[in-house]
């Protein structure tokens, strides 16, 4: 078997970009706004969606192209 490369999710890249950890995610307004814009296209941990009261629309199709930064 060959080596497998595990790529971070868009959410994980955003958390890293903002310099956050699991505890500081909840308090980040920037992350919350990013999640609100991208929650229907990107994986966001369920515990965080629940904490913020966000609901994902499962019928939204992911658009091709870059995500909103």
N, C-alpha and C positions, 0 to 999 in steps of 0.2 A: 504494500500500500504506500502511496505517496504521502508527502507532507500536506496537511490541510491548513490553510490559512483562514483564521477566523477574523472576519472584519467586524468592527464595532458598528452598532446600529446608529442611525441618525440621532436618536435620543442620546446615546452614549457619547457621540462626538460633540453634541451641544453641551452636555454636562461638563465634559473635559474642557471645551472652549471657554466656558464660563468659570472654570476653576472650582466647581462644586463637588460635594460628596453627598451621600445619601441623606445625611441630616440637614445639610444646607439647601437641598433641592426645594423643599417645601416653602422656604422663606424667599426664594428667588423670584422676583417679579418678572425678570427677563425670561427665565425658563418657563414660567407660567404662561406668558404671552406666546412664546414659541410653541408650547404644547397646545394651546388653544388653536393656533393657526394650523398645526400639523397633526392633531390627534386623530383625524380620520384617515390619514395616509401613512403614518409612522407608528411603530411600536412605542408605547409609553407604558411604564409599569402600572399595573392595575391599582396598586396601593396608592400611587400618586394621583391617578385619575379620581379615585374615590375621595381622597383627602381634599381635592379641589372641587369636587362635585361635578366633574366633567363627564359627559356621556359621548361615546363614540358612535358615529353613524355607520353601521356595517355596510350600507348600500353605496357609500361613496367609493368611486373607483379612483385608484391612485393615478395621478397625472404623470406623464413622462416629463423628464427635465429636472432641473435642480430644485431642491426644497427651499422654502423660505428660511433665510438665515436669521 
